[in-house]
Amino acid sequence: MNLEFKKNNKKYWEFIRLLRSDKRVQSGFVEQVKITRKEQEVYMNKYNNNYYVCLCDDIPSGYIGEIDGNIRLCTAPEYQGKGIGSFMIREITKIQPNIFAKIKLDNWSSLKAFEKAGYVKKYYLLEPKK
């Protein structure tokens, strides 16, 4: 398995949008949203330089980005459990060492990936009950 960490560009925008909207990964995100192509285009025109894509044997397998120091990470379901998430976390941390991740309490796979990449739990974020 050959992993490559690539700077995001327009050719990956639709991959990121479709993966972020995939029902199989939605529950792992703090916010569940469905993103239109137009919304993705507006967002990526603003934040394209904040994102990277992981290629596994030249096939997009996940993405990672950061906004205001907060990491956004998603690995395609068919590539989960192969170390791709941890690989992307380690790579982006080399570029931006002072970043952090908000992880849902029940998102064990993300927690495991971040811990495998050398992150430790430091805070709990408490919000009013909705």
C-alpha positions in Angstrom: 0.0 0.0 0.0 1.6 3.3 -1.2 0.3 6.4 0.6 0.8 9.9 -0.7 -0.1 13.1 1.1 -1.2 15.7 -1.5 -2.1 19.4 -1.3 -5.8 19.8 -2.2 -6.7 21.2 -5.6 -9.9 21.6 -7.6 -9.8 18.0 -8.9 -10.4 16.7 -5.4 -13.3 19.0 -4.4 -16.0 16.6 -5.5 -14.3 13.7 -3.8 -14.2 15.6 -0.5 -17.8 16.7 -0.9 -19.1 13.3 -1.6 -17.1 11.7 1.2 -18.2 14.4 3.7 -21.8 13.8 2.7 -21.5 9.9 2.8 -24.1 8.5 5.2 -21.6 5.9 6.3 -19.4 8.6 7.9 -21.9 11.3 8.8 -22.3 10.1 12.4 -18.6 10.7 13.1 -18.8 14.4 12.5 -19.7 17.0 15.1 -22.2 18.5 12.6 -24.2 16.4 10.2 -24.7 18.3 6.9 -25.4 17.6 3.3 -23.3 19.9 1.1 -24.3 21.0 -2.4 -21.8 21.4 -5.2 -22.3 25.1 -5.1 -21.7 25.2 -1.3 -18.6 23.1 -1.7 -17.3 25.4 -4.4 -17.8 28.5 -2.3 -16.2 26.8 0.7 -13.2 25.4 -1.2 -12.6 28.7 -2.9 -12.0 30.1 0.6 -10.3 27.1 2.3 -8.7 25.0 -0.5 -5.2 25.7 0.9 -6.2 24.3 4.3 -6.9 20.8 3.0 -4.9 17.8 1.9 -5.9 14.5 0.3 -4.5 11.0 0.9 -3.9 8.8 -2.1 -3.7 5.1 -1.6 -2.0 3.6 -4.6 -3.1 6.7 -6.5 -6.7 6.5 -5.4 -8.2 9.2 -3.1 -8.8 7.5 0.2 -9.4 10.4 2.6 -8.9 14.0 3.4 -7.7 16.2 6.2 -7.8 19.9 6.7 -7.8 22.5 9.4 -9.8 25.7 10.0 -8.7 28.0 12.8 -6.4 25.2 14.1 -9.3 22.6 14.3 -8.7 19.4 12.3 -11.3 18.0 9.9 -10.6 14.4 9.0 -12.4 11.7 7.0 -11.2 8.4 5.6 -13.3 6.6 3.0 -15.1 3.6 4.6 -13.4 1.1 2.3 -10.0 2.4 3.6 -10.8 2.6 7.3 -8.7 0.5 9.7 -5.6 0.6 7.5 -3.7 3.5 9.2 -4.7 6.1 6.7 -6.3 8.5 9.2 -3.2 8.3 11.5 -0.9 8.9 8.5 -2.8 12.0 7.5 -2.8 13.3 11.1 0.9 12.9 11.4 1.5 14.6 8.0 -0.6 17.6 8.7 0.9 17.9 12.2 4.4 18.2 10.6 3.1 21.3 8.6 1.0 22.7 11.5 2.2 21.5 14.8 -0.2 23.6 17.0 -3.5 22.1 15.8 -6.1 20.2 17.7 -9.1 18.0 17.1 -12.7 18.0 18.4 -13.9 14.4 18.5 -17.3 13.2 19.5 -17.4 11.1 22.6 -18.6 8.0 20.7 -16.3 8.4 17.7 -13.9 5.7 18.8 -12.2 5.3 15.4 -11.2 8.9 15.3 -10.0 8.9 18.9 -7.9 5.8 18.1 -6.4 7.4 15.0 -5.4 10.6 16.8 -3.9 8.7 19.7 -2.0 6.4 17.3 -0.6 9.6 15.7 0.6 10.9 19.1 -2.2 13.0 20.3 -3.5 12.9 23.9 -6.8 13.9 25.5 -6.4 17.2 27.2 -9.9 18.8 27.6 -13.6 18.1 27.7 -15.8 20.5 25.8 -19.1 21.0 27.5 -22.1 22.6 25.8 -25.7 23.3 27.0 -28.1 20.5 26.5 -30.2 21.0 23.3 
